[in-house]
Amino acid sequence: MSSENRPSVPNSLNEHWMPFTSNKDFKENPRLITKAEGVYLTNHHGKTMIDASSGLFCNPLGHGRKEIISAITKQLETLDYTQPFQQGFGGSFDLATRISKHTPGNLNRIFYTICGSTAVDTAIKIAIAYHKAKGQGHRFRVVGRERAYHGMNIGGTSVGGMINNVKTFASILMPGVLHMRHTNLSDHKFVSGQPETGAELAEDLERLCANFGAENIAACIVEPTAGSTGCLVPPKGYLQRLREICDKHGILLIFDEVITGWGRMGSEFASQEFGVTPDIMTMAKATTNGVSPMGVVACKEEVYDGIVDNAPKGTIELFHGYTYSGIPVSVAAGLAVQDIIEKDDIFKRVKELSPYFQKAIFTLKDLDVVENIRGYGLMAAVDIKMDQKPGKAGFNCYKQCYESGVNFKATGDALIIAPMFISEKKHIDEIIEKLRTGINNYAKNKKN
Ligand SMILES: Cc1ncc(COP(=O)(O)O)c(C=O)c1O
């Protein structure tokens, strides 16, 4: 079949092995999306659904943005690809300049990768390379956190803390990784915003320093708000304390802002929102509004200088990069995103809409099957009470909500809701109403 007359429903579903999917379940009852426009999606039954998770947190500026389509088209017609090693093109430098205007502190050195996973692994490599360049090659350990998600490459899987992602691959993970406890405490029930308790959990890092030798630790990586595990908002003072401990011991602090970056928490990055500046920061997803893959690692100038100035002139300073690092099509999308952020005053918009969303999502508290709700900015998680085994309730509830016309991402038993930044109050109302219907239908069917 030619690519031009491809039907929207394929003849065979067998050959495509889908990622992070229950393939058997899906292929018996597929959920195919045929169209996306603004905050809405259409599925292969012709049903319209509201997109309540901005794709996979990556399309917050809305689907089908004409400005991005036209920038990409123009770019592809002029320069479709150029190799990124030892040569380049102007766009990637322009985008780096514009990104660095939004990054906190002096995180002004921008390294491009392909996605969030490659950004995380790159950030880890940069941390190791930095210490090595500074004569501290003995710092080989990296500290992550339970329930973290840092993508699926070896570095990210190792520092991540979601058990199903780690179990099968235990034998090939990175050596030397240590984990702090997660920050979800039992008294954080139905807390909107930052919990008052839990800052002391940052002392786990101090304890790991004492037990394993701070001089052996290269970096500590956290999602400022843990996203994929179900929106764990940092307790007040927690990130500040991590920063202090890192400073005390010369450990680099990495914020993985793949979900929280570009406005999700209300400020440009969670870093500014929570008032803590990391040494290295990752981003991806919303950088191109999800239309073309791109990951970004922003580094403090000292980190870049530490590596680049320590290498002999004329040599490659960092032996790392990807065929698709900062390719023209992604850069064009990234530049168009920057224009939209400015034109539509996106961060202000998120700040203004967030309280409305937070209030609305917590109205679901009255539903019997809802166990907990957490949220900050334009992100929240609704925990559905476990049914027999972890994940069953979340998946069944997600399917009922899909039928009720609201689409989002569920992890385990948490429904993760992340409305688009361009949403209006009426869209938030629609999301909540359809969630209520979907969750109620799930509860009814469960009893039968
Ligand atoms: C915090 C975080 N880091 C890394 C990743 C991996 O990103 P990608 O799927 O683009 O590789 C994700 C994906 O959701 C993420 O949420």
The ligand as an ORCA input file, in Angstrom:
! r2SCAN-3c Opt
* xyz 0 1
  C      11.188     13.249     33.915
  C      11.377     12.464     32.652
  N      12.615     12.207     32.217
  C      12.842     11.525     31.089
  C      11.792     11.052     30.334
  C      12.053     10.295     29.081
  O      11.681     11.047     27.969
  P      11.552     10.352     26.544
  O      10.352      9.456     26.607
  O      11.385     11.512     25.610
  O      12.789      9.600     26.282
  C      10.483     11.302     30.737
  C       9.350     10.818     29.967
  O       8.201     10.903     30.349
  C      10.275     12.011     31.950
  O       9.044     12.255     32.405
*
